[in-house]
Amino acid sequence: MSKDKKKEERIEDAANHEESDSRQQKAKPRGTFRRLLLGGRKEDLQALDALAVESVESPARAVWNDFKARKSALLGIFGIVFMILLCFVGPYIWPVDILEQDPTMKNKKPGFYYLNIPSEVKNDALALSMGNNFGAGVSGDGELYLWGELSDSFKDIPELEAGEKWAAVACGNSHLIALTDKNNVYSWGDKLHGLPAVPEMEGTPIKVYAGRWVNSVITDMGKVYYWGAVLNWQLNPIRYSMPPGQPGTVVDQALARQTAILLLENGDPVVLDRTRDNIYGETPEHLLGRTVDVAATDQTVFALTDDGRVFGWGRNEHGLINVPEDIQGSVVQISAGTKHISALLEDGTVETWGENKYGQTDSPSRSDIKSIKASYHNTLYITEDDEGGGYGLSGYLMGTDENGRDIFRRLIYGGRVSLTVGAVAVIISAVIGILVGGLAGYFGGWVDMFLMRAAEVVNAIPFLPLAMILSALVHNKVDETGRIYMIMVILGILSWPPLSRLIRGQILAVREQEYVTAAKSLGIKERGIIFRHILPNVMNVILVSVTLSFATSILTESSLSFLGFGVTLPTPTWGNMVFAASNSRVVGEFWWRWFFPSLALAISTLSINMIGDALRDAVDPKTASR
């Protein structure tokens, strides 16, 4: 029995040994390079104590573990990654036209409240209208309600006579005009151009209209009256005389930026075009006598014929003239804003086309709409159950600037310019600094003397005065792209001396160590010793310096743009956006114009500095104690 037992034990030992060999073959040891970079295997490290782990952990992993253990480093990484994604991916999500301007939307406050229709009107709407950043509506019981960004002049609603109710309302750029059920007309809001002064009219007012600093009324006698900034329209003041050969009374109209299109009782559309280039030309003959509704954007006019078809002429911006074919023949009403047009169909749905920068074409998915009213960047509607609603521009995340441009869109576009300038400048300075510092530290002697004196000369050149002089000299000779390239190169060429001195000092400290002597004895070329053996051992210090220089370059570019000698408007950068808001009135009244660009600049530079400080402390723990 003892022999059989010993035999079984030998067989079991052999099986265990074979299984152990199999595990060892599967768990092949890491190569020398991987152990140097990543340290030992996790399974092996778990079996060692803390002191043993420290002895086999690679320098790179030790720095990384120390770096990621610092909350400031993680916060900095999150901040700069967020800004990079926002500035480089954001323009594809929120495109911006740097040349676009909209004077009607200048200096609008941040917030999304343009479509906050009061519940009294939202649940029982009789009439709705939208201005540039405010709206007005008449409820079923004849009460008038306002919403949006309202100044004190808007809130001073006229008092009506006993038993009198509001019947219709129209909103302009910064004013509104309303009609009561007793055919009285009131206008209030902006007092420019005499807008609140309603003139005497022949006949009884039946319809009211508001444009950009212009009011208009149509009477029951077919007369049209205009007052306000009519010279901007190049119209006759107060009353427009019909052109020769255009008899008939006016029953409806649509106001555009520089003109209006009238609808006569006989079904003819008449464009009051007094522009120099006459962009509208002659009215298409097939519309004469057949038009039942009219609409107008800034530079395009439209007519709806009695067979439910829509036709447009003028300038075809944003494809406005390209009416969708699937709606032709079923349209019952049209209404247009600044750069979009909406059409109400027979089945109660709405189709909108044109610009969609602010969701103007995002028509609601409902089929019970009975009337629509488009203006500026919105479309309002009333359903069969008298419910009111709207879609389009609801506000601006960061407000607008003095030219009506969306600050958020310009901020992310300008951030791409600022971050790119800083990154390219750092790359240029790093290449020069590493090359000069490496050669000076390794060879020493006259090479070191010459290169360091050259670095001192370059370091003595003041950047801002030099950039200002060059900018003044080439102001009219270089386009905006060339100016950006020039700033990148100047920043890079003048900012390398500190890095070169740092690298020189590090190489002086390590060039006499054993691995450098061993490399020399093996006959390795000096170029290989410097850039393949010495530099990798001081790379951590280089990363810290480059990281901190990145933040400095961004600040320098912003300072130059702020002073007016860097990237110039309309191309946005964080610096020139702050510069555009550098007067006391803007600082006090329009705080959002300087606050958000300054905040973006602060987040980026602080995030980069936190990363740099954490890297420095991780590379040299002694600095943290100091």
C-alpha positions in Angstrom: 0.0 0.0 0.0 2.9 2.4 0.8 4.4 1.9 -2.7 1.0 2.7 -4.4 0.6 5.8 -2.2 4.1 7.0 -3.1 3.4 6.4 -6.8 0.2 8.5 -6.6 2.1 11.3 -4.9 4.7 11.3 -7.6 2.0 11.5 -10.3 0.2 14.4 -8.5 3.5 16.3 -8.0 4.3 15.9 -11.7 0.8 17.2 -12.7 1.2 20.2 -10.4 4.6 20.9 -11.8 3.3 20.7 -15.4 0.4 23.1 -14.5 2.8 25.6 -12.9 5.0 25.5 -16.0 2.0 26.1 -18.2 1.0 29.2 -16.1 4.5 30.5 -16.4 4.5 30.1 -20.1 1.2 31.9 -20.4 2.4 34.7 -18.2 5.5 35.7 -20.1 7.6 38.4 -18.5 7.4 41.9 -19.9 10.2 43.1 -22.1 12.9 45.5 -20.8 11.3 48.6 -22.5 7.8 47.8 -21.2 9.1 47.2 -17.7 11.0 50.5 -17.9 7.9 52.5 -19.1 5.1 50.6 -17.3 6.8 48.8 -14.4 6.2 45.1 -13.5 3.1 43.0 -13.9 0.2 43.7 -11.7 0.1 40.1 -10.4 3.7 40.3 -9.4 3.4 43.7 -7.8 0.4 42.6 -5.7 2.7 40.0 -4.1 5.2 42.5 -3.0 5.2 45.0 -0.2 5.1 48.7 -0.7 8.9 49.1 -0.7 9.3 46.4 -3.3 6.6 48.1 -5.5 8.5 51.3 -5.3 11.7 49.6 -6.4 10.2 48.1 -9.6 7.9 51.0 -10.5 9.1 52.9 -13.6 9.9 56.7 -13.3 7.2 57.5 -15.8 4.6 55.5 -13.9 5.7 57.0 -10.6 5.2 60.5 -12.0 1.9 59.6 -13.5 0.6 58.1 -10.2 1.7 61.2 -8.3 0.2 63.5 -10.9 -3.3 61.8 -11.0 -3.5 61.7 -7.2 -3.6 65.5 -7.2 -7.1 66.9 -7.5 -5.9 70.2 -9.0 -4.3 68.2 -11.9 -7.5 66.4 -12.7 -9.5 69.6 -12.5 -7.0 71.3 -14.8 -7.2 68.4 -17.3 -11.0 68.6 -17.3 -10.9 72.3 -17.8 -8.5 72.4 -20.7 -10.1 69.4 -22.4 -13.5 71.0 -22.1 -12.2 74.2 -23.7 -10.4 72.4 -26.5 -13.5 70.3 -27.4 -15.7 73.4 -27.1 -13.5 75.6 -29.3 -12.5 73.0 -32.0 -15.7 70.9 -32.2 -18.2 73.6 -31.2 -18.0 75.6 -34.5 -19.2 72.5 -36.4 -22.3 72.3 -34.1 -22.9 76.1 -33.8 -21.5 77.6 -37.0 -20.6 81.3 -37.1 -20.3 83.8 -39.9 -17.7 86.3 -38.7 -19.0 88.9 -41.2 -22.6 88.6 -40.3 -24.3 91.5 -38.4 -27.8 92.0 -37.1 -28.3 95.6 -35.8 -31.8 94.7 -34.5 -30.3 92.2 -32.0 -27.5 94.3 -30.6 -26.6 94.2 -26.9 -29.2 91.6 -25.9 -28.9 90.1 -22.5 -28.1 86.4 -21.9 -31.0 84.1 -21.3 -33.7 82.0 -22.9 -37.0 83.9 -22.4 -38.1 85.3 -25.7 -40.8 82.6 -26.1 -42.0 82.6 -22.5 -45.6 83.3 -23.6 -47.9 84.0 -20.5 -50.4 81.3 -19.7 -53.3 83.7 -20.2 -52.4 84.1 -23.9 -51.0 80.6 -24.3 -54.3 79.0 -23.3 -56.6 81.6 -25.0 -55.0 83.6 -27.8 -56.7 86.1 -30.1 -53.6 87.7 -31.6 -49.8 87.2 -31.3 -46.8 89.1 -32.5 -43.0 88.9 -31.9 -40.4 91.6 -31.9 -36.6 91.1 -31.9 -36.4 90.0 -28.2 -39.9 90.5 -26.9 -43.5 89.5 -27.7 -47.0 90.7 -27.3 -50.4 88.9 -27.4 -54.1 89.6 -27.0 -56.1 87.0 -25.0 -59.6 86.0 -25.8 -61.0 88.4 -23.2 -59.3 91.4 -24.9 -56.4 91.8 -22.5 -52.9 92.6 -23.7 -49.8 90.7 -22.4 -46.1 91.3 -23.0 -43.1 89.0 -22.5 -39.4 88.8 -23.1 -36.8 91.5 -22.5 -38.9 94.5 -21.6 -37.8 98.0 -20.8 -39.8 100.4 -18.7 -41.2 102.1 -21.8 -42.8 98.8 -22.8 -44.5 98.3 -19.5 -46.3 101.7 -19.8 -49.4 100.2 -21.5 -52.0 102.8 -22.5 -55.2 102.8 -20.5 -58.3 102.1 -22.6 -61.8 103.6 -22.3 -64.4 101.8 -20.3 -65.6 98.7 -22.2 -62.8 99.0 -24.8 -60.7 95.9 -25.5 -57.5 95.1 -27.4 -58.1 93.5 -30.8 -54.7 93.3 -32.6 -51.1 94.0 -31.9 -47.8 94.2 -33.9 -44.2 94.3 -32.6 -41.4 96.2 -34.2 -37.7 96.4 -33.4 -38.1 98.2 -30.1 -41.7 99.3 -30.1 -45.2 98.0 -30.6 -48.5 99.2 -32.1 -51.9 97.9 -31.1 -55.5 98.3 -32.3 -58.6 98.2 -30.1 -62.1 96.9 -30.9 -63.2 100.5 -31.2 -60.6 101.1 -34.0 -58.3 103.2 -31.9 -54.5 102.9 -32.6 -51.9 103.2 -29.8 -48.1 102.9 -30.1 -45.5 102.9 -27.4 -42.0 101.7 -26.5 -39.0 103.3 -28.2 -39.7 107.0 -28.8 -37.2 107.4 -31.6 -38.4 108.8 -34.9 -41.8 109.8 -33.4 -43.1 106.3 -33.3 -45.7 106.9 -30.5 -47.2 109.8 -32.3 -50.1 108.3 -34.3 -51.0 110.6 -37.2 -54.5 111.5 -38.3 -55.8 109.1 -41.0 -58.5 109.1 -43.6 -60.9 106.3 -42.8 -61.1 103.8 -40.0 -58.0 101.8 -39.0 -58.6 98.1 -39.6 -55.0 96.6 -39.6 -51.8 97.6 -37.8 -48.2 96.7 -38.8 -44.7 97.3 -37.2 -41.3 97.1 -38.8 -37.8 98.3 -37.9 -38.6 101.7 -36.4 -41.6 102.0 -38.7 -45.4 101.8 -38.0 -48.1 101.3 -40.6 -51.8 101.3 -40.7 -54.4 100.3 -43.3 -57.8 101.9 -43.2 -61.1 100.7 -44.4 -60.7 103.0 -47.4 -57.7 101.1 -48.6 -55.3 103.8 -47.6 -51.8 103.0 -46.2 -50.0 105.2 -43.7 -46.4 105.0 -42.5 -44.6 106.9 -39.9 -41.3 106.6 -38.0 -37.9 106.1 -39.7 -39.5 106.1 -43.2 -36.5 107.7 -44.8 -34.6 104.5 -44.1 -37.2 102.9 -46.4 -36.9 105.7 -49.0 -40.7 106.0 -48.8 -42.8 109.2 -48.9 -43.4 110.4 -45.3 -46.8 109.7 -43.6 -48.7 108.4 -46.6 -47.5 106.4 -49.6 -48.9 107.4 -53.0 -49.6 104.4 -55.3 -47.3 104.2 -58.3 -48.9 105.1 -61.7 -50.7 102.3 -63.3 -51.5 100.6 -59.9 -55.1 101.4 -59.2 -57.1 99.7 -56.4 -57.3 99.7 -52.6 -54.8 98.0 -50.3 -56.2 95.1 -48.2 -52.9 93.7 -46.7 -49.1 94.2 -46.7 -45.9 92.8 -45.4 -43.0 94.9 -44.2 -39.3 94.2 -45.0 -36.1 95.9 -44.0 -36.1 98.5 -46.8 -39.4 98.0 -48.5 -42.9 96.6 -48.3 -45.1 94.5 -50.5 -48.7 95.5 -50.8 -51.7 93.3 -51.7 -54.4 95.2 -53.6 -58.1 94.4 -53.6 -57.9 93.2 -57.2 -55.3 90.5 -56.3 -52.1 92.4 -57.5 -49.0 92.4 -55.4 -47.1 95.7 -55.4 -43.5 96.0 -54.2 -42.5 99.5 -52.9 -39.0 99.1 -54.1 -36.9 102.3 -53.9 -33.5 100.6 -53.5 -30.6 101.6 -55.7 -30.0 98.1 -57.2 -33.7 97.3 -57.5 -33.2 93.7 -56.3 -36.9 92.8 -56.8 -37.3 93.9 -60.4 -40.7 93.6 -62.1 -43.5 91.7 -60.4 -44.1 88.3 -62.2 -47.1 88.7 -64.5 -48.6 85.4 -63.6 -49.2 86.7 -60.0 -51.3 89.7 -61.2 -54.9 89.4 -60.2 -54.3 86.0 -58.5 -52.5 86.9 -55.2 -54.3 86.3 -51.9 -51.5 86.8 -49.4 -48.0 88.3 -49.3 -44.9 88.0 -47.2 -41.4 89.5 -47.1 -38.0 88.7 -45.6 -35.1 91.2 -45.6 -34.4 90.8 -49.3 -37.0 88.5 -50.7 -40.7 88.9 -51.3 -43.4 86.2 -51.7 -46.9 85.9 -53.0 -49.5 83.2 -52.4 -51.9 82.6 -55.3 -55.5 81.5 -55.2 -54.5 77.9 -56.2 -52.4 77.5 -53.0 -49.0 78.0 -54.6 -46.1 80.2 -53.3 -43.8 82.2 -55.4 -40.8 84.3 -54.4 -38.5 86.8 -56.1 -35.6 89.0 -55.1 -32.4 87.6 -53.6 -32.3 83.8 -53.0 -30.4 83.9 -49.7 -30.7 80.7 -47.7 -32.6 79.1 -50.6 -35.8 81.1 -49.8 -37.0 81.2 -53.3 -36.7 77.4 -53.6 -40.2 76.6 -52.3 -40.7 73.0 -51.3 -42.6 71.2 -54.1 -44.5 69.0 -51.8 -46.5 71.9 -50.3 -47.3 73.7 -53.6 -51.1 73.7 -54.1 -52.0 73.3 -50.4 -50.8 76.5 -48.8 -53.5 78.8 -47.2 -51.3 81.4 -45.5 -47.7 82.7 -45.6 -45.7 84.8 -43.2 -42.0 85.6 -43.1 -39.3 86.7 -40.7 -35.9 88.2 -41.3 -34.4 85.2 -43.2 -37.1 82.5 -43.0 -40.7 82.0 -44.2 -43.5 79.8 -42.9 -46.4 78.4 -44.7 -49.7 77.2 -43.2 -51.1 74.2 -45.1 -54.7 73.0 -45.6 -54.2 70.1 -43.1 -53.3 72.5 -40.3 -49.5 71.9 -40.4 -46.8 74.4 -40.9 -43.8 74.2 -43.2 -40.8 76.6 -42.7 -37.7 77.0 -44.8 -34.8 79.4 -45.0 -32.1 80.1 -42.3 -32.1 77.7 -39.4 -29.4 79.3 -37.3 -31.8 79.5 -34.3 -34.2 76.7 -35.1 -36.5 78.9 -37.2 -37.4 76.0 -39.5 -38.2 73.6 -36.6 -41.9 73.5 -37.3 -44.2 72.0 -34.6 -45.5 68.5 -35.3 -49.2 69.3 -34.9 -52.0 69.6 -37.4 -54.5 71.9 -35.7 -53.0 75.3 -36.5 -55.3 78.0 -37.9 -53.0 81.0 -38.2 -49.3 81.9 -38.1 -47.3 85.1 -37.6 -43.6 85.1 -38.4 -41.2 87.9 -37.6 -37.4 88.4 -37.0 -36.2 84.9 -36.0 -39.5 83.4 -34.8 -42.8 82.1 -35.9 -45.9 82.2 -33.6 -49.1 80.3 -34.2 -52.6 79.9 -32.9 -54.4 76.5 -32.9 -58.1 75.7 -33.5 -58.5 75.6 -29.8 -57.0 79.1 -29.5 -53.8 77.9 -27.9 -50.8 80.0 -28.6 -47.2 78.8 -29.2 -44.0 79.6 -31.1 -40.7 78.3 -32.2 -37.4 79.8 -33.3 -35.0 82.0 -31.3 -35.7 81.7 -27.6 -32.7 83.7 -26.5 -28.9 83.8 -26.4 -26.7 81.8 -24.0 -24.2 84.6 -23.6 -26.1 87.5 -25.1 -25.0 89.6 -28.1 -22.5 92.3 -28.9 -22.7 95.8 -30.3 -23.4 94.4 -33.8 -26.0 91.8 -32.8 -23.6 88.9 -33.1 -24.0 85.8 -30.8 -21.2 86.0 -28.2 -21.3 82.3 -27.5 -20.7 81.4 -31.2 -17.9 84.0 -31.5 -16.4 82.9 -28.2 -15.9 79.3 -29.4 -14.6 80.5 -32.8 -12.3 83.0 -31.1 -11.1 80.3 -28.7 -10.0 78.2 -31.6 -7.8 81.1 -32.9 -6.4 81.9 -29.4 -5.6 78.3 -28.5 -4.1 77.6 -32.0 -1.8 80.6 -31.8 -0.7 79.6 -28.3 -0.1 76.0 -29.3 1.9 76.7 -32.5 4.0 79.4 -30.7 4.8 76.8 -28.0 5.8 74.2 -30.5 8.1 76.6 -32.3 9.7 77.8 -29.1 10.1 74.2 -27.8 11.9 73.0 -31.0 14.3 76.0 -30.9 14.8 75.7 -27.1 15.5 72.0 -27.1 17.9 72.3 -30.0 19.9 75.2 -28.5 19.8 74.0 -24.9 20.8 70.5 -25.9 23.8 71.6 -27.9 24.9 74.2 -25.4 24.7 71.8 -22.4 26.4 68.8 -24.0 29.3 70.5 -25.8 29.9 73.4 -23.4 32.9 75.6 -24.1 32.7 78.2 -26.9 29.5 76.5 -28.2 27.8 77.0 -24.8 29.1 80.6 -24.6 27.9 81.6 -28.1 24.4 80.0 -27.8 23.7 81.4 -24.3 24.8 84.9 -25.3 22.5 84.6 -28.3 19.7 83.5 -26.0 20.3 86.5 -23.8 20.1 88.9 -26.8 16.8 87.3 -27.9 15.4 87.4 -24.4 16.2 91.1 -24.1 13.9 91.9 -27.1 10.6 93.1 -25.7 7.8 91.2 -27.4 4.9 93.6 -27.2 6.7 96.7 -28.5 8.2 94.6 -31.4 4.8 93.1 -32.3 3.1 96.5 -32.2 5.8 98.0 -34.5 5.5 95.1 -37.0 1.7 95.2 -36.9 1.8 98.9 -37.7 4.2 98.4 -40.5 2.4 95.6 -42.2 -1.2 96.7 -41.3 -2.4 97.1 -44.8 0.1 94.7 -46.5 -0.9 91.4 -44.8 -4.3 89.9 -44.6 -5.8 88.5 -41.4 -4.5 85.0 -42.0 -1.0 86.4 -42.5 -1.3 88.4 -39.4 -2.2 85.3 -37.3 0.8 83.5 -38.8 3.1 86.4 -38.0 2.0 86.4 -34.3 2.6 82.7 -34.0 6.1 83.0 -35.4 7.1 86.0 -33.4 5.8 84.4 -30.2 7.7 81.2 -30.9 10.9 82.9 -31.9 11.1 85.2 -28.9 10.0 82.8 -26.2 12.6 80.0 -26.4 15.5 81.3 -24.3 14.0 80.3 -20.8 13.4 76.7 -22.0 16.9 76.5 -23.6 18.6 77.6 -20.3 16.5 75.0 -18.4 17.5 72.2 -20.7 21.1 73.3 -20.7 21.2 73.1 -16.9 19.6 69.7 -16.9 22.0 68.3 -19.5 25.0 69.7 -17.6 23.9 67.7 -14.6 23.6 64.4 -16.4 26.2 64.4 -19.2 28.9 63.0 -16.9 26.7 60.1 -15.7 27.6 56.5 -16.4 25.1 55.8 -19.1 26.4 58.8 -21.1 30.0 57.5 -20.7 28.9 54.1 -21.8 27.2 55.4 -24.9 30.4 57.3 -25.8 32.5 54.2 -25.4 30.2 52.3 -27.7 30.9 54.8 -30.4 27.3 56.3 -30.6 27.2 59.6 -32.4 26.9 62.7 -30.3 23.6 63.6 -31.9 22.2 60.2 -30.8 23.6 60.7 -27.3 22.0 64.1 -26.9 18.6 63.4 -28.4 18.1 59.7 -27.8 19.8 59.2 -24.4 20.0 62.4 -22.5 16.8 64.3 -23.6 14.4 61.5 -22.7 15.8 61.7 -19.1 14.9 65.4 -18.9 11.6 65.2 -20.8 9.5 65.6 -17.7 11.1 69.0 -17.0 10.5 70.0 -20.6 6.8 69.0 -20.4 6.4 71.2 -17.3 8.0 74.2 -19.0 6.1 73.8 -22.2 2.8 73.5 -20.4 3.4 76.7 -18.5 4.6 78.5 -21.6 1.3 77.5 -23.4 -0.7 79.5 -20.9 1.7 82.5 -21.2 1.4 82.4 -25.0 -2.4 82.5 -24.9 -2.2 85.5 -22.5 0.3 87.3 -24.6 -1.8 86.9 -27.8 -4.8 88.1 -25.9 -2.9 91.1 -24.6 -1.8 91.9 -28.1 -5.3 91.6 -29.5 -6.6 93.6 -26.6 -4.2 96.5 -27.4 -5.4 96.4 -31.0 -2.2 95.1 -32.6 -3.0 91.4 -32.8 -5.8 89.6 -34.7 -8.3 92.3 -35.7 -12.1 92.3 -35.9 -14.2 90.9 -37.4 -12.1 87.7 -36.8 -12.8 87.1 -33.1 -10.3 86.1 -30.5 -10.7 86.3 -26.7 -8.4 89.3 -26.6 -10.2 91.5 -29.2 -13.6 90.5 -27.8 -12.5 91.9 -24.4 -11.0 95.0 -26.2 -14.4 95.6 -28.0 -16.0 95.9 -24.5 -13.3 98.2 -23.0 -15.2 101.3 -22.3 -17.0 102.3 -19.1 -20.5 102.2 -20.6 -20.1 98.7 -21.8 -18.5 97.5 -18.6 -21.4 98.9 -16.6 -24.4 98.2 -18.7 -23.4 95.3 -21.0 -21.4 93.1 -18.6 -21.8 89.9 -20.6 -19.7 91.3 -23.5 -16.5 91.3 -21.4 -17.3 88.7 -18.7 -17.6 85.6 -20.8 -14.5 86.1 -23.0 -12.5 86.9 -19.8 -14.0 83.8 -18.1 -12.9 81.6 -21.0 -9.4 83.0 -21.0 -9.2 82.5 -17.2 -10.5 78.9 -17.3 -8.0 78.0 -20.1 -4.9 79.6 -18.5 -5.7 78.4 -14.9 -6.3 74.9 -16.2 -3.0 74.8 -18.0 -1.2 76.3 -15.0 -2.7 73.7 -12.7 -1.5 70.9 -15.0 1.9 72.5 -15.1 2.2 72.9 -11.4 1.0 69.4 -10.7 3.6 68.0 -13.3 6.3 70.0 -11.6 5.4 68.7 -8.2 5.2 65.2 -9.5 8.6 65.3 -11.2 10.3 67.0 -8.2 8.4 66.3 -5.0 10.8 68.6 -3.1 9.1 71.6 -4.7 5.8 70.7 -3.0 7.3 70.8 0.4 8.9 74.2 -0.4 
